Amino acid sequence: MQLSELITGIRVNAGLSALGTDGALSAEAQSWAESMAATDVLQHSPNLERLLKLGFDRAGENVGRSGSSLASIVDGFEASPPHRENMHDPGWSSIGVGVARTPDRQYVVVLFGARTPPPPPMVPRPLRRVRPISARLSLAGA
């Protein structure tokens, strides 16, 4: 099972919406997972602000590594309050995942994003017919 499917299952079971996969988040997540695997260092990305420049209003990140399955990493996220908060945040609308493998372990990056939807387009209202008003002035008593 794919990582995004595992997280979607957790969200749906908790009564939350599924997240849409976002290409920009996925590319950023994959790049960071590969960087961590190449250096064998687990750490949060210093580049999360870049996501704001891609049009996200806010972003969150879970990182993990394991010598076993992706499910074990997701179980670890569920057991960690800050990681669990990220997965259960109802404000997220998008997800991107990255997985990089070394001979003995895999590195995982899950990025969450939220964009404020654009305002609805202005729909012109039909013009109302206006009845002409006649006015009379009386100068009586002047």
Disulfide bonds with the S-S distance in Angstrom:
none
